[in-house]
């Protein structure tokens, strides 16, 4: 019975250390779902006449909508990235179709996705991993859609699995591993003593 208690404690310590690793992968994008009903947290530059927040959305009530005519309109946000660290990105994109149109998503100058005169498509998930080229990189989306609109929703950027854990995370992981090792060692001693 005591061995089970020790093993349960060790399991809890490992769960706590895993939770600490997950917690360090915090969302970096502000208002990625545009559920504030506006573009707060974002900067819209160039052609802003046909840009805003409206329905239909991929999820929730709102999405970012852009139909820049004759030029490129940019939606951007500077994020607290660390140069050389890996990040997981995702966003949902819809294109109403028609030409000319173009779209480019990038993080600090690294292209994540790009289209030129794309056919129309329903909301589609785009995701992957990217290594930040600089600290405080800018996530940007460049749009042109003369006859219609692009729709963007559920934008996310989090620290990827390749990131370096913070010192507090290392400490929690160490405590978890030491606790698990101690519980296993104590369990073996008790089993050896019971068998003798």
C-alpha positions as CSV (number, residue, x, y, z in Angstrom):
1,X,0.0,0.0,0.0
2,X,2.8,2.4,0.9
3,X,4.6,1.6,-2.4
4,X,1.4,2.6,-4.3
5,X,1.3,5.9,-2.4
6,X,5.0,6.6,-3.2
7,X,4.4,5.7,-6.9
8,X,1.3,7.9,-7.0
9,X,3.3,10.8,-5.6
10,X,6.0,10.3,-8.2
11,X,3.4,10.2,-10.9
12,X,2.0,13.5,-9.6
13,X,5.4,15.0,-9.7
14,X,5.9,14.0,-13.3
15,X,2.5,15.3,-14.3
16,X,3.4,18.6,-12.6
17,X,6.7,18.8,-14.5
18,X,4.9,18.1,-17.8
19,X,2.3,20.8,-17.0
20,X,5.1,23.2,-16.4
21,X,6.5,22.5,-19.9
22,X,3.1,23.0,-21.4
23,X,2.5,26.2,-19.5
24,X,5.8,27.6,-20.9
25,X,4.3,27.2,-24.4
26,X,2.1,30.3,-23.9
27,X,0.2,31.9,-26.7
28,X,2.0,34.9,-28.1
29,X,-0.7,36.4,-30.3
30,X,-3.1,38.9,-28.9
31,X,-6.7,38.8,-30.2
32,X,-5.9,36.0,-32.6
33,X,-9.6,35.1,-33.0
34,X,-10.7,38.8,-33.4
35,X,-13.4,38.1,-30.8
36,X,-13.0,41.6,-29.4
37,X,-15.0,42.7,-32.5
38,X,-12.1,44.8,-33.7
39,X,-8.4,44.6,-34.6
40,X,-7.1,45.5,-31.1
41,X,-3.5,44.2,-30.7
42,X,-3.0,44.4,-34.4
43,X,-1.8,47.1,-36.8
44,X,-3.4,47.6,-40.2
45,X,-1.4,49.5,-42.8
46,X,-1.7,50.6,-46.4
47,X,-5.2,50.0,-47.9
48,X,-7.5,50.0,-45.0
49,X,-10.8,50.8,-46.8
50,X,-11.8,47.2,-47.3
51,X,-10.4,45.8,-44.1
52,X,-12.0,45.1,-40.8
53,X,-13.6,42.5,-38.5
54,X,-16.9,40.7,-39.5
55,X,-18.6,37.4,-39.9
56,X,-18.5,34.6,-41.0
57,X,-15.8,33.3,-38.8
58,X,-14.0,29.9,-38.6
59,X,-14.9,29.8,-34.9
60,X,-16.6,32.3,-32.6
61,X,-18.3,35.3,-34.0
62,X,-15.7,37.3,-35.8
63,X,-12.8,37.0,-38.3
64,X,-10.5,39.5,-40.0
65,X,-11.7,40.4,-43.5
66,X,-9.6,42.1,-46.1
67,X,-10.4,43.0,-49.7
68,X,-7.6,45.5,-50.6
69,X,-8.0,46.8,-54.1
70,X,-5.1,47.6,-56.4
71,X,-2.5,47.4,-53.6
72,X,-1.3,45.4,-50.6
73,X,-2.9,45.8,-47.2
74,X,-0.9,44.4,-44.2
75,X,-2.2,43.2,-40.8
76,X,0.7,42.8,-38.3
77,X,1.6,42.3,-34.7
78,X,5.1,42.3,-33.1
79,X,5.5,39.2,-30.8
80,X,7.8,38.4,-28.0
81,X,9.9,35.9,-29.9
82,X,13.5,34.8,-29.1
83,X,16.0,34.5,-32.0
84,X,16.8,30.9,-32.8
85,X,13.8,29.4,-30.9
86,X,11.2,27.2,-32.7
87,X,7.6,28.3,-32.7
88,X,4.4,26.5,-33.9
89,X,2.1,28.6,-35.9
90,X,-1.5,28.1,-37.1
91,X,-4.2,30.2,-38.7
92,X,-7.4,29.6,-40.7
93,X,-7.8,31.3,-44.0
94,X,-10.6,31.6,-46.6
95,X,-10.5,33.1,-50.1
96,X,-13.7,34.2,-51.9
97,X,-11.8,33.8,-55.2
98,X,-11.4,36.0,-58.3
99,X,-8.3,37.7,-59.7
100,X,-6.2,39.5,-59.0
101,X,-5.5,38.4,-55.5
102,X,-2.5,37.6,-53.3
103,X,-1.7,36.6,-49.8
104,X,1.5,36.2,-47.8
105,X,1.9,35.2,-44.1
106,X,5.3,35.7,-42.6
107,X,7.2,35.9,-39.2
108,X,10.1,38.3,-39.1
109,X,10.6,38.0,-42.9
110,X,10.3,34.2,-43.0
111,X,7.4,33.2,-45.3
112,X,4.9,30.9,-43.7
113,X,2.4,30.7,-46.6
114,X,1.9,32.5,-49.9
115,X,-0.7,32.6,-52.7
116,X,-1.0,34.5,-56.0
117,X,-4.3,34.5,-57.9
118,X,-5.6,31.6,-55.9
119,X,-8.9,30.0,-56.6
120,X,-11.6,30.3,-54.0
121,X,-11.5,28.0,-51.0
122,X,-13.4,27.5,-47.7
123,X,-11.7,28.1,-44.3
124,X,-8.6,26.0,-44.4
125,X,-6.0,25.4,-41.6
126,X,-2.4,26.4,-42.3
127,X,0.1,25.3,-39.6
128,X,3.7,24.4,-39.1
129,X,6.9,25.3,-37.3
130,X,9.2,28.2,-37.8
131,X,12.5,29.3,-36.2
132,X,12.4,33.0,-35.2
133,X,15.1,35.0,-37.1
134,X,15.1,37.7,-34.5
135,X,13.9,38.7,-31.1
136,X,10.5,40.4,-31.1
137,X,9.6,39.3,-34.7
138,X,6.6,40.7,-36.5
139,X,3.9,38.4,-37.6
140,X,2.3,39.8,-40.7
141,X,-0.4,39.0,-43.2
142,X,-0.4,40.8,-46.6
143,X,-3.6,40.8,-48.6
144,X,-4.8,41.9,-52.0
145,X,-8.2,40.8,-53.3
146,X,-9.6,43.1,-55.9
147,X,-13.0,41.5,-56.6
148,X,-13.8,40.0,-53.2
149,X,-12.3,39.2,-49.8
150,X,-9.8,37.1,-47.8
151,X,-10.9,36.0,-44.3
152,X,-8.4,35.2,-41.5
153,X,-9.2,33.7,-38.1
154,X,-7.8,31.8,-35.1
155,X,-4.2,33.0,-35.5
156,X,-1.8,31.3,-33.1
157,X,1.9,31.3,-32.4
158,X,3.4,29.3,-29.4
159,X,6.8,28.1,-28.4
160,X,7.6,24.9,-30.3
161,X,8.9,21.6,-28.9
162,X,12.4,22.7,-29.9
163,X,12.4,25.7,-27.6
164,X,14.6,25.8,-24.5
165,X,12.7,25.4,-21.3
166,X,12.8,28.3,-18.8
167,X,14.9,27.7,-15.6
168,X,11.8,27.3,-13.5
169,X,10.6,24.5,-15.8
170,X,14.0,22.8,-15.5
171,X,13.6,22.9,-11.7
172,X,10.2,21.4,-11.7
173,X,11.3,18.7,-14.1
174,X,14.2,17.8,-11.9
175,X,12.0,17.6,-8.8
176,X,9.6,15.3,-10.7
177,X,12.4,13.0,-11.9
178,X,14.0,12.9,-8.5
179,X,10.7,12.1,-6.9
180,X,10.0,9.3,-9.4
181,X,13.4,7.9,-8.9
182,X,13.1,8.0,-5.1
183,X,9.7,6.3,-5.2
184,X,10.9,3.5,-7.4
185,X,14.0,3.0,-5.3
186,X,12.0,2.9,-2.1
187,X,9.5,0.5,-3.7
188,X,12.4,-1.9,-4.6
189,X,13.8,-1.8,-1.1
190,X,10.4,-2.6,0.4
191,X,9.9,-5.5,-2.0
192,X,13.4,-6.8,-1.2
193,X,12.7,-6.6,2.5
194,X,9.3,-8.3,2.1
195,X,10.8,-11.1,0.1
196,X,13.6,-11.7,2.7
